[in-house]
Amino acid sequence: MMDKYFSGRGAQVNPHNRFIKNSYVQEFSEMIDEEMLQEEQTQYIEVFPKTIVNKVKSPDIQGMYSMNPYQGCEHGCLYCYARTTHEYWGYSSGLDFERKILVKKNAPELLEKAFQKKNWEASPIMLSGNTDCYQPIERKLGITRKILEVCLKYKHPVSLITKNALILRDLDIIFELAKLNLVHVMVTITSLNEELRQKMEPRTVTYKNRLKVVKHLTDAGVAVGIMNAPIIPGLNSHEIPEVIKAAAENGATAAGYTIVRLNGAIADVFKDWLHKNFPDRADKVWNHIKSCHGGQVNDSRFGKRTSGEGKIAESIRSLFKMAMKKYMHGKDNKFEFDIESFDKNRKDIFLLQQLPKKSLWTKNQYSLFEE
């Protein structure tokens, strides 16, 4: 008999945190206490960082900053490489990552202080480098929206990647940024199979709503692409052409992909989930992943960690190239941020006391949809 399955969660276990020597476990279900029952609810924990922007040092992504208004993510995506970062906070990369969300309410203030430094050099800021900046709690807290307001105020370039339709709430600000070539958006679309999406990414919006996000942003004049990621051989790898086609039909002008890599304790989380949800092909999928990373389920080498190597990785690469040539050929997929306006604008920033209360883009012109 399978252990209890946590509906609405991706991870089904809390693997051991490598930084913690001791831990407690529930041995008798009939003696469960109130504290453990509360563990099933999402907790939001405010933290107070002193800095918020990080320079991306990876040669895979050059010339950018990243910032994360949230640590941990309630979306619960099984494969998320950021899960292991939760261990540095004393939590697990499994269920804790989805149920204990660290909130940085002072992120907009810290960003503005960074912009005010004389030695600050403008370069696109990626929201977010780890966890989704539009995860559910953002609807209430609005930290990401305030960050975008700061970027618009200082005319600083920003890049957004999300799988949540909540981004359309901020279309007024994004529209203004887009007019100045200050924003680029990537929407993650992992699968067009809704049953698979629900299992892999339990608290995200449907793939149909993600395609609507692409369409709405495109219609607003925003540069939009999609990330078909991660590709899990044996689960969603065969969907690449259809995902690219659907994205192109809705206005996307760029696309990328990554092959899943299971770093650290994520391997245990993923393997447990795989056997519980796909027992008939779990071993096959697991071995396919290993074949893409030299016999391991993770490869941390720059240049190889997201693209993989070997026959299966090469077949995925070929399928992606074919789909791009067929469905996105001729599309204008080149986008250049305006990085010069920041310095010019900062000199006159004292004239900008506050953002305009009304955007040129109104709801009368455009009909947003709820998730």
C-alpha positions as a printed NumPy array, in Angstrom:
array([[  0.   ,   0.   ,   0.   ],
       [  1.394,   3.379,  -1.047],
       [  2.048,   5.971,   1.636],
       [ -0.217,   9.008,   1.849],
       [ -0.088,  11.096,  -1.336],
       [ -0.066,  14.847,  -0.723],
       [ -2.599,  16.173,  -3.204],
       [ -1.677,  19.562,  -4.635],
       [  2.011,  19.064,  -3.859],
       [  4.797,  18.037,  -6.165],
       [  7.236,  16.486,  -3.718],
       [  5.881,  13.651,  -1.611],
       [  8.816,  13.383,   0.79 ],
       [ 11.145,  15.56 ,   2.818],
       [ 14.654,  14.238,   2.13 ],
       [ 17.337,  14.748,   4.749],
       [ 18.987,  18.15 ,   4.824],
       [ 22.73 ,  17.556,   4.428],
       [ 23.492,  20.499,   6.712],
       [ 21.444,  19.182,   9.647],
       [ 22.643,  16.288,  11.796],
       [ 19.413,  15.614,  13.707],
       [ 15.755,  15.533,  12.682],
       [ 12.437,  14.245,  14.031],
       [ 10.012,  11.846,  12.353],
       [  6.459,  10.653,  12.914],
       [  6.526,   7.007,  14.064],
       [  2.878,   6.48 ,  15.07 ],
       [  0.128,   8.099,  12.977],
       [ -2.433,   7.662,  15.762],
       [ -0.271,   9.861,  17.999],
       [  0.247,  12.704,  15.507],
       [  0.273,  16.077,  17.217],
       [ -1.055,  19.479,  16.205],
       [  2.377,  20.764,  15.184],
       [  2.765,  18.062,  12.573],
       [ -0.747,  18.67 ,  11.242],
       [  0.153,  22.306,  10.725],
       [  3.161,  21.222,   8.691],
       [  0.821,  20.42 ,   5.793],
       [ -0.188,  24.078,   5.476],
       [  1.884,  26.629,   3.581],
       [  3.811,  28.955,   5.873],
       [  5.052,  32.399,   4.824],
       [  8.142,  33.509,   6.69 ],
       [  9.445,  37.061,   6.319],
       [ 13.207,  37.413,   6.057],
       [ 15.309,  40.56 ,   5.959],
       [ 18.203,  40.354,   3.475],
       [ 20.72 ,  43.192,   3.31 ],
       [ 21.175,  42.891,  -0.45 ],
       [ 18.818,  41.578,  -3.113],
       [ 20.592,  41.631,  -6.486],
       [ 23.122,  38.994,  -7.509],
       [ 25.535,  39.154, -10.412],
       [ 25.106,  36.067, -12.586],
       [ 28.522,  34.445, -12.815],
       [ 27.529,  31.418, -14.864],
       [ 29.015,  31.393, -18.381],
       [ 25.726,  29.821, -19.507],
       [ 23.949,  33.139, -18.827],
       [ 26.231,  36.131, -19.135],
       [ 25.756,  39.835, -18.62 ],
       [ 22.785,  39.703, -16.249],
       [ 21.768,  40.148, -12.643],
       [ 19.187,  38.044, -10.841],
       [ 16.953,  38.669,  -7.862],
       [ 14.423,  36.551,  -6.019],
       [ 11.67 ,  38.184,  -3.961],
       [ 10.739,  34.706,  -2.697],
       [ 12.731,  31.642,  -1.627],
       [ 10.883,  28.376,  -1.926],
       [  7.934,  28.1  ,  -4.281],
       [  4.376,  26.95 ,  -3.76 ],
       [  4.067,  25.933,  -7.41 ],
       [  5.618,  22.632,  -6.337],
       [  7.381,  21.804,  -9.615],
       [  8.97 ,  18.407,  -9.07 ],
       [ 12.125,  19.008, -11.025],
       [ 13.027,  22.518,  -9.789],
       [ 16.796,  22.912,  -9.498],
       [ 16.305,  25.6  ,  -6.835],
       [ 14.992,  23.124,  -4.287],
       [ 18.438,  22.512,  -2.811],
       [ 18.85 ,  26.206,  -1.951],
       [ 16.24 ,  25.693,   0.775],
       [ 18.721,  23.547,   2.653],
       [ 20.853,  26.618,   3.376],
       [ 17.919,  27.984,   5.373],
       [ 17.644,  24.809,   7.44 ],
       [ 14.746,  23.288,   5.503],
       [ 14.304,  20.307,   3.221],
       [ 14.38 ,  20.452,  -0.559],
       [ 11.221,  18.331,  -0.664],
       [  7.902,  19.322,   0.868],
       [  9.509,  22.131,   2.888],
       [ 10.443,  23.891,  -0.354],
       [  6.747,  24.101,  -1.251],
       [  5.322,  24.713,   2.225],
       [  7.797,  27.143,   3.8  ],
       [  8.026,  30.241,   1.621],
       [ 10.558,  32.906,   2.586],
       [  9.264,  36.371,   1.756],
       [ 11.484,  39.421,   1.124],
       [  9.166,  42.38 ,   1.527],
       [ 12.072,  44.816,   1.517],
       [ 13.23 ,  43.721,  -1.95 ],
       [ 11.944,  46.854,  -3.797],
       [ 13.63 ,  49.143,  -1.273],
       [ 16.923,  47.248,  -1.58 ],
       [ 16.718,  47.383,  -5.371],
       [ 16.276,  51.148,  -5.377],
       [ 19.251,  51.547,  -3.05 ],
       [ 21.32 ,  49.467,  -5.475],
       [ 20.276,  51.668,  -8.391],
       [ 21.266,  54.792,  -6.477],
       [ 24.874,  53.655,  -6.072],
       [ 27.267,  55.595,  -8.302],
       [ 29.099,  52.45 ,  -9.389],
       [ 25.942,  50.586, -10.466],
       [ 26.194,  49.447, -14.093],
       [ 22.923,  48.826, -15.873],
       [ 22.382,  45.28 , -17.123],
       [ 19.157,  43.241, -17.354],
       [ 17.859,  41.906, -14.043],
       [ 16.278,  38.466, -14.264],
       [ 13.153,  37.867, -12.188],
       [ 13.685,  35.286, -10.938],
       [ 16.895,  33.328, -10.981],
       [ 15.507,  30.581,  -8.756],
       [ 11.828,  30.643,  -7.786],
       [  8.85 ,  32.087,  -9.653],
       [  8.279,  35.75 ,  -8.857],
       [  4.563,  35.273,  -9.646],
       [  3.848,  32.361,  -7.344],
       [  0.447,  32.453,  -5.541],
       [  1.389,  34.649,  -2.568],
       [  2.434,  37.438,  -4.956],
       [ -1.259,  38.103,  -5.605],
       [ -1.565,  39.306,  -2.007],
       [  1.863,  40.833,  -1.349],
       [  2.651,  42.471,  -4.705],
       [  6.413,  42.498,  -4.163],
       [  7.151,  41.769,  -7.821],
       [  4.875,  44.579,  -8.932],
       [  6.745,  47.029,  -6.703],
       [ 10.04 ,  45.811,  -8.165],
       [  8.747,  46.518, -11.67 ],
       [  7.695,  49.984, -10.546],
       [ 11.251,  50.658,  -9.406],
       [ 12.616,  49.416, -12.743],
       [ 10.251,  51.721, -14.628],
       [ 11.081,  54.657, -12.397],
       [ 14.8  ,  54.276, -13.097],
       [ 14.345,  52.974, -16.671],
       [ 16.305,  49.838, -15.856],
       [ 16.026,  46.705, -18.064],
       [ 14.342,  43.657, -16.567],
       [ 13.713,  40.101, -17.74 ],
       [ 10.802,  38.013, -16.455],
       [ 10.295,  34.258, -16.51 ],
       [  7.137,  32.709, -15.09 ],
       [  4.525,  30.007, -15.491],
       [  1.742,  31.948, -13.782],
       [ -0.966,  34.046, -15.458],
       [ -0.72 ,  36.5  , -12.562],
       [  1.847,  38.387, -14.651],
       [ -1.08 ,  39.944, -16.553],
       [ -2.038,  41.836, -13.411],
       [  1.053,  43.959, -14.032],
       [  0.464,  44.494, -17.735],
       [  0.116,  48.254, -17.23 ],
       [  3.704,  48.529, -15.966],
       [  5.07 ,  45.909, -18.369],
       [  3.451,  47.792, -21.264],
       [  5.267,  50.988, -20.28 ],
       [  8.563,  49.097, -19.958],
       [  8.031,  47.451, -23.339],
       [  7.629,  50.813, -25.076],
       [ 11.135,  51.667, -23.864],
       [ 12.686,  48.283, -24.77 ],
       [ 13.211,  47.585, -21.089],
       [ 11.454,  44.231, -20.657],
       [ 11.512,  40.736, -22.095],
       [  9.253,  37.896, -20.909],
       [  9.706,  34.124, -21.096],
       [  6.749,  31.881, -20.277],
       [  7.577,  28.324, -19.244],
       [  5.485,  25.666, -20.968],
       [  6.55 ,  22.184, -19.934],
       [  3.769,  20.125, -21.474],
       [  0.508,  20.349, -23.411],
       [ -0.712,  17.283, -21.527],
       [ -2.823,  18.702, -18.713],
       [ -2.779,  15.479, -16.69 ],
       [  1.019,  15.436, -16.769],
       [  1.187,  19.16 , -15.972],
       [ -0.952,  18.672, -12.875],
       [  1.36 ,  15.956, -11.6  ],
       [  4.631,  17.766, -12.351],
       [  3.55 ,  21.319, -11.512],
       [  0.499,  20.972,  -9.235],
       [ -0.051,  24.621,  -8.288],
       [  0.583,  26.309, -11.615],
       [ -1.944,  27.5  , -14.186],
       [ -2.998,  25.331, -17.11 ],
       [ -0.943,  25.252, -20.276],
       [ -3.897,  26.867, -22.117],
       [ -3.75 ,  29.863, -19.815],
       [  0.009,  30.094, -20.317],
       [ -0.542,  30.266, -24.07 ],
       [ -3.104,  33.002, -23.405],
       [ -0.434,  34.88 , -21.467],
       [  1.863,  34.669, -24.496],
       [ -0.936,  35.941, -26.748],
       [ -1.977,  38.805, -24.462],
       [  1.595,  40.009, -23.936],
       [  2.331,  39.798, -27.656],
       [ -0.789,  41.807, -28.479],
       [  0.406,  44.446, -25.999],
       [  3.694,  44.807, -27.862],
       [  5.81 ,  42.933, -25.331],
       [  8.7  ,  40.77 , -26.549],
       [  7.755,  37.224, -25.524],
       [  9.359,  33.812, -25.816],
       [  8.792,  30.449, -24.18 ],
       [ 10.918,  27.977, -22.306],
       [ 10.068,  24.366, -23.104],
       [ 11.678,  23.205, -19.924],
       [ 12.685,  20.973, -18.517],
       [ 12.63 ,  18.223, -21.1  ],
       [ 12.273,  14.879, -19.337],
       [ 13.067,  12.074, -21.783],
       [ 10.28 ,   9.521, -21.77 ],
       [  7.728,  11.907, -20.225],
       [  7.426,  15.099, -22.257],
       [ 10.271,  14.947, -24.805],
       [  7.957,  13.888, -27.626],
       [  5.876,  17.053, -27.176],
       [  8.574,  19.511, -28.286],
       [  7.208,  20.168, -31.816],
       [  3.65 ,  20.724, -30.598],
       [  4.78 ,  23.054, -27.807],
       [  6.84 ,  25.18 , -30.218],
       [  3.973,  25.232, -32.727],
       [  1.428,  26.338, -30.119],
       [  3.773,  29.022, -28.815],
       [  4.434,  30.383, -32.317],
       [  0.717,  30.454, -33.128],
       [  0.172,  32.622, -30.057],
       [  2.9  ,  35.114, -30.921],
       [  6.087,  33.83 , -29.275],
       [  9.183,  34.847, -31.236],
       [ 11.793,  32.891, -29.313],
       [ 12.107,  29.58 , -27.516],
       [ 14.602,  27.659, -25.455],
       [ 14.816,  24.324, -23.704],
       [ 16.765,  22.544, -21.016],
       [ 17.139,  18.868, -20.189],
       [ 16.212,  17.991, -16.644],
       [ 19.07 ,  17.616, -14.164],
       [ 18.495,  16.352, -10.645],
       [ 21.065,  17.999,  -8.423],
       [ 21.561,  16.993,  -4.81 ],
       [ 18.547,  15.792,  -2.846],
       [ 16.25 ,  16.588,  -5.781],
       [ 17.203,  13.175,  -7.165],
       [ 15.523,  11.486,  -4.187],
       [ 12.446,  13.733,  -4.432],
       [ 12.071,  13.113,  -8.16 ],
       [ 12.696,   9.36 ,  -8.029],
       [ 10.096,   8.911,  -5.289],
       [  7.55 ,  10.942,  -7.295],
       [  8.394,   9.095, -10.514],
       [  7.759,   5.646,  -9.042],
       [  4.52 ,   6.782,  -7.369],
       [  3.087,   8.384, -10.514],
       [  4.589,   6.362, -13.369],
       [  5.532,   2.945, -11.952],
       [  5.274,   1.333, -15.399],
       [  8.049,   3.461, -16.924],
       [  9.899,   4.889, -13.919],
       [ 13.086,   2.884, -14.496],
       [ 13.115,   3.722, -18.202],
       [ 12.749,   7.466, -17.606],
       [ 15.37 ,   7.366, -14.859],
       [ 17.877,   5.633, -17.137],
       [ 17.134,   8.054, -19.976],
       [ 17.971,  10.968, -17.674],
       [ 21.215,   9.262, -16.656],
       [ 22.151,   8.724, -20.294],
       [ 21.973,  12.495, -20.836],
       [ 24.439,  13.21 , -18.04 ],
       [ 27.206,  10.668, -18.451],
       [ 25.58 ,   7.974, -16.322],
       [ 24.447,  10.338, -13.551],
       [ 21.184,  12.204, -13.059],
       [ 23.019,  15.49 , -12.636],
       [ 25.873,  17.233, -14.4  ],
       [ 27.068,  20.548, -12.967],
       [ 29.484,  21.383, -15.772],
       [ 28.8  ,  24.72 , -17.446],
       [ 27.747,  24.286, -21.032],
       [ 26.6  ,  20.702, -20.46 ],
       [ 24.404,  20.807, -17.377],
       [ 21.285,  22.036, -19.201],
       [ 21.865,  20.663, -22.708],
       [ 23.144,  17.21 , -21.79 ],
       [ 25.145,  14.901, -24.038],
       [ 24.818,  11.465, -25.57 ],
       [ 22.396,   9.98 , -28.093],
       [ 19.167,  10.88 , -26.3  ],
       [ 20.308,  14.449, -25.645],
       [ 21.304,  14.759, -29.302],
       [ 17.91 ,  13.486, -30.477],
       [ 16.205,  16.056, -28.248],
       [ 18.438,  18.798, -29.642],
       [ 17.645,  17.756, -33.221],
       [ 13.913,  17.628, -32.54 ],
       [ 14.005,  21.116, -31.023],
       [ 15.964,  22.561, -33.961],
       [ 13.569,  20.983, -36.427],
       [ 10.56 ,  22.418, -34.585],
       [ 12.127,  25.881, -34.44 ],
       [ 12.912,  25.832, -38.153],
       [  9.402,  24.701, -39.033],
       [  7.335,  26.89 , -36.735],
       [  9.481,  29.915, -35.802],
       [ 11.5  ,  30.377, -38.973],
       [ 11.541,  34.015, -40.009],
       [ 10.264,  35.331, -36.709],
       [ 12.098,  38.276, -35.231],
       [ 13.654,  36.524, -32.239],
       [ 16.344,  39.084, -31.597],
       [ 15.738,  41.477, -28.735],
       [ 18.065,  44.137, -27.437],
       [ 17.517,  45.854, -24.11 ],
       [ 17.978,  49.59 , -23.811],
       [ 20.738,  49.862, -21.208],
       [ 21.67 ,  53.474, -21.906],
       [ 18.518,  55.173, -20.637],
       [ 19.268,  54.21 , -17.037],
       [ 22.25 ,  56.521, -16.595],
       [ 20.531,  59.383, -18.408],
       [ 17.4  ,  58.933, -16.341],
       [ 19.205,  58.64 , -13.003],
       [ 20.584,  62.167, -13.405],
       [ 17.054,  63.507, -13.526],
       [ 15.488,  61.061, -11.098],
       [ 14.691,  63.755,  -8.564],
       [ 12.068,  65.005, -11.028],
       [ 10.209,  61.7  , -10.821],
       [  8.396,  61.909,  -7.534],
       [  6.096,  59.012,  -8.292],
       [  4.887,  56.788, -11.095],
       [  1.947,  57.925, -13.232],
       [ -1.283,  56.827, -11.612],
       [ -2.799,  55.92 , -14.973],
       [ -1.159,  53.856, -17.65 ],
       [ -1.62 ,  54.476, -21.35 ],
       [ -2.755,  50.86 , -21.482],
       [ -6.233,  50.536, -19.982],
       [ -8.508,  47.649, -19.178],
       [-11.008,  49.076, -21.67 ],
       [ -8.509,  48.339, -24.417],
       [ -7.77 ,  44.926, -23.118],
       [ -9.615,  42.152, -21.329],
       [ -7.596,  40.31 , -18.751],
       [ -8.574,  36.905, -17.524],
       [ -8.453,  35.291, -14.133],
       [ -6.503,  32.13 , -13.488]])
